[in-house]
Amino acid sequence: MSPPMTTIREVRDAEHVVRQHVSPAPLIRSYALEKELGLAPSRRVWLKDYGWTPVGSFKLLGALNWMSNNLERIGDRPVAAHSSGNFASGIAFAGMRFGKRVVIVMPETAAKVKFCLTRSFGAEIQTYDITTDHLTGERDRLTKEIASERAAIEASPYDDEYVIAGNGAGGLAIANELQGQGRGISQFVCQVSGGGLMAGHAVAIGDRFPQARITGVEPDGADDFCQSLSASERVRIEQPESICDGLLSYDVGELNWPILQKYVADAVSLPDLATLQAMQWLYQHHGLRTEPSGAITTAALLMGKVNLDGDGDVVVVLSGRNVDEQPFQDWIA
């Protein structure tokens, strides 16, 4: 029996929660991308830049809604979660807002900025070796160990109804702003890893703009969702590899999968070189600092991987900007 899918009503409820804590991330018109893509003068390209949130990524949306809806269950117990870094700072921020203790399991190679942000909101961090995790399962073992030894409540970074709905608040913000301007959407382009970001946004975009073509984007070394769509079932990759550290989940979440099947028209995968070029392009044309996971959607457009048929606008998700200075400079060089 399939799990129930997140509904637009649940997304609206989540938006009410999220907006008590953070304002919508900016939706920026990209004149440069409109020119680059050769769109008709009547069409526009919009960048949804989650780098402007207080944690530098979209992850706090789902984290805030999850925390708000689990307060009674948490009580005086801590919250435990694993994360490549962005959900870590998101759930840490939520813990700070609701006065809850948070313990995070992160790869020891995560960006320093992600460690600093997570600690700045009061969370405790334990690390593991991501290069051998596909063999040892250390990430999940550590998380469950914390939950067991400290009686902590586990929070999933993506495979959870409250996380999905919270992420959907970002999609509603996009829809509200564009409908307020009398605009329509032909294409919505978004990253897919565990699928929580795309699932939440797809529910909102699919409800408000049912004609929009929703496209998922992944690194070609972590293309489990592309393979899943082709196989019509969830496919697991044992050792995903990419510079896009936020897009290295082994498979899409069980709760996300039916939503993605329903709303996402297609998925494309890209080499890391294309992502690096997109990071450079965004910095040169918009002054935007993005982490690889955030820039990969722009790369899909620049490489002509997205079907741009239609007469509506194009919305591109920039999921985060949490990248250390030296690697960023090296990559855009």
Residue, then its C-alpha position, 0 to 999 in steps of 0.5 A: m500500500s502506497p503512503p498518502m501523498t502530501t496535499i496542497r492543504e498541508v503545504r498551505d498549513a506549512e506556509h503559515v508555520v514557516r512565515q512566522h519565522v522567515s520571509p520568502a527567499p527572493l525571486i530574481r528576474s534573469y535578463a541574462l538567461e533570457k538573452e542566453l536562451g533566446l526566449a521570446p520577449s514575452r517570456r521571463v526567467w526567474l531565479k529562486d535564490y534560497g541562498w538568501t535564507p538565514v541558513g544559506s539554503f532551502k533546508l530550513l523550510g522543511a526543518l521549521n515545519w517538521m519541528s513545529n509539528n513534532l514539539e509534543r513528541i520531542g518534549d525535553r528530548p533532543v533531535a537527531a538527524h544526518s545531513s551533508g550540511n544544509f539540513a544540519s543548519g536548517i534543523a539547528f536553526a529550527g531548534m534554536r527557534f523552538g528551544k530544542r537541542v539538536v545533534i547532527v551527523m555530518p560528513e567530516t569533509a563537509a564545507k567549513v561554512k556548513f559546520c560554522l552555520t550549524r554550530s552557530f545555531g547551537a547544534e552539536i555535531q558528530t562526523y563520519d567518513i562519507t567515502t566509506d559509508h556505502l560499505t560501513g553504513e556509519r552515517d545511519r548507525l551513528t544517527k540511530e546510536i544517538a537516538s537510542e543512547r539519548a532518547a532522541i527523536e530522529a528527523s529525516p532531511y527529506d523523507d518526511e511529510y512535514v519536511i515535504a510540506g515545509n519545502g512546498a511553502g517555497g513553491l507557494a511563494i513562487a506561485n503567489e508572486l508570479q500570479g500577482q504579476g499575472r505571469g504563467i509558468s511553462q517550465f519549473v527546473c529543480q534539483v533532485s536528491g532525496g526528493g524533498l525539495m522537488a516534491g514540496h515545490a512540485v505539489a505547489i507548482g502543480d496545483r497553481f500551474p498545472q500546465a507547467r513542465i517540471t524537470g528534475v536535475e541531477p549530477d550524472g554520477a548521482d542520477d538515481f532519480c533519472q534511473s528511477l523514472s526510466a525504471s518506474e521504480r525507485v533505484r538506489i545508487e550505492q556510491p553516488e559521486s559528484i562535487c554537488d555534495g547536497l545531491l548525493s543521496y542514495d535514492v529518493g525518499e519513499l514518501n517523495w517518490p509517488i509525488l515525483q512520479k505524479y508531477v515531474a515530467d522528466a529528469v536530466s543529468l549533467p557532468d560536474l564540469a557543466t555545473l562549474q561553468a554554471m557557477q562561473w556564469l552566475y557569478q559573472h552575470h549576477g554576482l551570485r555565489t552558489e554551491p554546486s548543488g545550487a548551480i546545477t539547474t542553471a547548468a541544465l538550461l545553459m547546456g540546452k538540456v531543458n525543453l523550453d517549448g511554451d509561452g510562459d515563464v521559466v523558474v529555476v531553483l538555486s537551492g543554496r550558496n554554502v560553499d567555502e571561499q577557496p574551493f569556490q574561487d578554484w571552481i569558478a576559475 
